[in-house]
Amino acid sequence: MLSVTLSYMSKAPEAPVDNLYKLRHSLAHVLAQAVQNLWPGTLNTIGPPIEYGCYYDFLFAEPITDADFGKIEKEMKKIIYQGQTFRSDTLSVTDAKKFWRAEKQRFKVELIEDLEKKDKVKEVTHYANIGPKGDDTFTDLCRGGHVENLKEIPVDSFKIMSIAGAYWRGDETREQLTRIYVAAFPSKKELDEYLTMMEEAKKRDHRKLGKELDLFAFSEKVGPGLPLWTARGTIIVDEVERLAKETEKAGGYLRVRTPHLAKGALYEETGHLAHYKESMFPPMQLDGGEEEYYLKPMNCPHHHQIFASKARSYRELPMRLAEYGHCYRYEDSGALFGLMRVRSLCMNDAHIYCTPDQFEAEFIKVAEMYLMYFKLFGIEKYQMRLSLHDPKELGKKYVDNGKLWLQTEEMVRRAMKKANVDYIEVPNEAAFYGPKIDVQVWSAIGREFTLATNQVDFDVPGKVGLRYATKDGTEQIPLCIHRAPLGTHERFVGFLIEQFAGLFPLWLAPVQVGIIPVAEPHEKAALDLQKKLMEQGMRVEYYDSTESLGKRIRAGETMKVPYLLVLGDKEIGEKSVTVRNVKTKKQVAVSVVEFIEKTVADIQERKLEASIG
Amino acid sequence: MLSVTLSYMSKAPEAPVDNLYKLRHSLAHVLAQAVQNLWPGTLNTIGPPIEYGCYYDFLFAEPITDADFGKIEKEMKKIIYQGQTFRSDTLSVTDAKKFWRAEKQRFKVELIEDLEKKDKVKEVTHYANIGPKGDDTFTDLCRGGHVENLKEIPVDSFKIMSIAGAYWRGDETREQLTRIYVAAFPSKKELDEYLTMMEEAKKRDHRKLGKELDLFAFSEKVGPGLPLWTARGTIIVDEVERLAKETEKAGGYLRVRTPHLAKGALYEETGHLAHYKESMFPPMQLDGGEEEYYLKPMNCPHHHQIFASKARSYRELPMRLAEYGHCYRYEDSGALFGLMRVRSLCMNDAHIYCTPDQFEAEFIKVAEMYLMYFKLFGIEKYQMRLSLHDPKELGKKYVDNGKLWLQTEEMVRRAMKKANVDYIEVPNEAAFYGPKIDVQVWSAIGREFTLATNQVDFDVPGKVGLRYATKDGTEQIPLCIHRAPLGTHERFVGFLIEQFAGLFPLWLAPVQVGIIPVAEPHEKAALDLQKKLMEQGMRVEYYDSTESLGKRIRAGETMKVPYLLVLGDKEIGEKSVTVRNVKTKKQVAVSVVEFIEKTVADIQERKLEASIG
């Protein structure tokens, strides 16, 4: 089972209390204090650090707007310049509630009541800011983790980014609050880099480019989170799929095809209904209500059934069953986001059934496949995160076999080291049946994506009765490696749109070449050239001469067609074309023969950059 | 919407009362009379003619077996030899009930009570057989349609085929009856042909061969009617799909990809929930029960949403959106049958949006695509059935626009004539939104399959708001042609298994070449040859020398590998191979170079017969 993380960016593991955490956390106190100074009586709620800074949720008496950002930043800087420090106070819950009632901060009272009721807490800590004169300037309910002195926060390294609506406790029936987002970094340089990246990311936003380049569409009638791939988008998806199939064929994978639903009984046996039900679509009642069927959230249970469809021998192992399989996962409609968080996912899935002896070699081959793909797609920065179990969660979040967990985790560590792949370890993030490796990559503009996972399953194959006959005639349970180097089509194409800013390499471009005759007399030659290129398998669009030359060139550039070929008298006479490389913006004249030769080679070799211009 | 008929054979239209019908219907009376003679007091129910003969359902006091078939046939012949005739009697329902009560035939009484209650019938007809002495030998409740004299039935042209259990009125809570099936034809020759075909069909049964050749599997845990394509079967499916994609690319189709579910609202708008709900899977309740989602029974509503995703111009038409789309249809579990009646279907679907002016040319191109495929797969006998609407069903079974129905039907007739394709017309079998063409084909052994349909939709595009801008700037609704020449993967591969008896042409064979070294010293050369052939893209299996030569050849033959190559000293010395053509059973020696050249060409050209041996 591949639980490809559905978050757009990696889910932050429990954040360590490092210096950056302290800076961002302290800044949230500064923000709340500033808001209180400017709008006394505003109700504060909570304000955690986030991956690029912090936020704080308030209930304002009057709505604020973007125009207030400058004022708030100014007040925040004023507070920082004062060099305030923090003091920790431990209060009984009774005193704490009394304190906040006096302050007229009812959300804080509610938070303490909840801590009391649910967590049986008797005492809570408060943190007070101490001003230059030793006075308490601001107090918050807080577990700690601050800078010593606010002066440690560089005043030029944070910026209020945006405001957004957020329900108190995420509950639509409760108050709608105003969330203020702040970007915060250790230095101005890092803040600037972040702001530049965000600027660039906005231009590269896959939702925006997806629409402009007509790559995919959502339909209110079909439903949210269910992307429809248009003709242009399908070309990219098909090319990615062709790459995966060629790679997997060369790697000895066997392709299979499985339906998109199964009886609930199957998911009871595999453990999905016990461990994963809230991510699954609701059941359909079939056969007079006697059977419940579920859309498949993963392909593994189906692949296991193919493995189980006949008696297997060690001679057949490793057996690598591959399928670009469509899975369905239930995401809250509010959490859906473009192609990044969807409800239908087409996964570059495969399950490798192997003996323990074969595990290491297979695992290394998978790691090598990842590295090959990274190179092909120009992914220069990546990280592997080995997610481990937590002994405290055995029998709950994880299958209850501590010894096998440790063995398998060690096996994976050994394989990673042998493959010479750097990785970090993350506790308590494994799949329920075994350790997994999450692969994070950074796009060309430095944004982080969780694309793929690679997992070892030492539990489910046995539970669903998979067996093979060994050489000596005994029966053994195979290990199963789940892998999906290219993640899902949805997430991966979304990533590629940002990675290439819509300017795809030739082999991926929906239209590879645009042909533009200078004027009407050049149309015949232009159409002949189109035919010639299409015979070579190229995807070619023809722009007839009804519009001006400039307008047609701009049209081709807008649609980010890699090559625009202009044909006039000179080119026709010389059997050449003027090639405009839309990415480099360079324009060169080459012979038709040379153009075809180089372009066919670029496409075949899946080159990142086009060779001409 | 492609309502690919889910029946294995074509659904018989309301059977005309022709001579064959009379013969088979009369024979059902003979069968019932024979049973009464042999087992007096047996309860009779009903006995209609069927596509290859007739059946009759009885409630026997003691179960009968295959061993009784001879006795029954003998009694039937005796009755026929008597030259009995038929007499029609019209009785009031009161008299009729009295008659059957006296005969102690309670099912007949129930039938008459039902006619009385539901159809308000006052009188019923009975048919009595008159024996040679003028006596009534047997009476049945019947609407007529018999031979004049039983002697018209040739006694050597019928045969009791089988018995089966059947619930009275198909109701599991009622009595289980014994159904006796009789094959009946106008001549012994035709009966023999039918029996031979059935014999051959049993050997070619796709369920049997599918298991033996490991092409697909069903899993009790996944659910009935949901086939899993194994690695070998997936190769066939993938090859068929590759053919379709190449053909469609050359035909100017654009590929799209759509998810497998949509909101109920979509199917309300298209009319599927009104006209097609009982064939759809039950809904899933999403988003807190606020939205109902359905698995898609057809791809058209999704394709329409892609058409609707942006403003369209006449310049884009005809727009041909193609997808091998997975659809889900709810079939009663009792009706499921191998790959022929399934619940998950992967359809060779496309929707052609066009102007009325473009319709004819597009329709003809589709017809030509059918004919090309027939030739490629060696389908020599086929028939196109043009299904029309029934004016009486307008507003009920069919969209209520009589004028457009007539216009569209005429348009299809014209196109069929222009394409020079023979067809027959069938009333009252159209899709709810327009006329359709069902394509029946006959397999190599003469069995009939309904593979594909081709439909014209003049209704739904308008209903769901599809529009294009015409040259003069007005808005028009496009016509939509639904087509699926290769039907569904499930049905089509099922057909191919029977068509080729598992001995697939090279390009479709899961394994194309088996390599068999005579003994251990020849293994290296054999493995080198395997590598060489695989570099040419061939699917090659290697049989190492641990088993005897004969055993390995038989293994290759059992798996129906088209070519088995034997390599010994002689072959290695001569750089040749001994090629065993498993279909023709011929064995020839050719040079390795020639083998590769011819085989690569056969595969590339998708030849029906392998060139060597």
Interface residues (C-beta under 8 A of the other chain):
Chain A: D214 A217 S219 K221 V222 G223 L226 P227 L228 W229 T230 A231 G233 T234 I235 V237 D238 L254 R255 V256 R257 T258 P259 H260 L261 A262 K263 A265 L266 E269 F281 P282 P283 M284 Q285 L286 D287 E291 Y293 L295 P301 H302 Q305 I306 A308 S309 K310 L321 H326 Y328 Y330 S333 R343 S344 C346 V464
Chain B: D214 A217 S219 K221 V222 G223 L226 P227 L228 W229 T230 A231 G233 T234 I235 V237 D238 L254 R255 V256 R257 T258 P259 H260 L261 A262 K263 A265 L266 E269 F281 P282 P283 M284 Q285 L286 D287 E291 Y293 L295 P301 H302 Q305 I306 A308 S309 K310 L321 H326 Y328 Y330 S333 R343 S344 C346 V464
